Amino acid sequence: MESFLAYLTAIERSPNTVKAYTHDLKDWWSYLDGRGLDWKLVDLEVVAAFVA
């Protein structure tokens, strides 16, 4: 996650964009962790439940 955020900064994305990604990715990882899910095995159903 940190390397992706560094990449966004390196390509001069807005600090607000980087901050938003940081927040959303933190929520995503917390969601997966709270359900005991491995990110490598996530399917569309899991993503849809997260977005909902």
Legacy VTK file of the C-alpha trace (Angstrom):
# vtk DataFile Version 3.0
C-alpha trace
ASCII
DATASET POLYDATA
POINTS 52 float
0.000 0.000 0.000
2.772 2.425 0.912
4.531 1.951 -2.415
1.302 2.712 -4.280
0.799 5.903 -2.285
4.427 6.866 -2.933
3.824 6.253 -6.618
0.814 8.586 -6.594
2.942 11.244 -4.953
5.770 10.681 -7.450
3.453 11.229 -10.399
2.323 14.434 -8.731
-1.217 13.534 -7.839
-2.982 16.049 -5.647
-2.284 15.655 -1.923
-6.057 15.406 -1.484
-6.150 12.481 -3.914
-3.380 10.689 -2.038
-5.172 11.361 1.252
-8.435 9.971 -0.151
-6.698 6.830 -1.418
-5.021 6.412 1.967
-8.363 6.563 3.739
-10.128 4.240 1.303
-7.336 1.660 1.300
-7.258 1.687 5.099
-11.001 0.980 5.106
-10.551 -1.796 2.528
-7.811 -3.573 4.504
-9.790 -3.206 7.733
-12.843 -4.668 6.021
-10.893 -7.685 4.793
-9.134 -8.165 8.121
-12.378 -7.940 10.075
-13.846 -10.754 7.995
-10.715 -12.874 7.925
-10.445 -12.594 4.136
-7.271 -12.955 2.093
-6.988 -10.150 -0.463
-5.706 -12.633 -3.036
-8.982 -14.573 -2.883
-11.388 -11.643 -3.067
-14.129 -11.931 -5.656
-16.691 -9.531 -7.050
-19.191 -10.420 -4.318
-16.759 -9.308 -1.596
-15.984 -6.058 -3.402
-19.713 -5.378 -3.885
-20.392 -5.962 -0.188
-17.585 -3.556 0.734
-18.865 -0.849 -1.594
-22.424 -1.273 -0.317
LINES 1 53
52 0 1 2 3 4 5 6 7 8 9 10 11 12 13 14 15 16 17 18 19 20 21 22 23 24 25 26 27 28 29 30 31 32 33 34 35 36 37 38 39 40 41 42 43 44 45 46 47 48 49 50 51
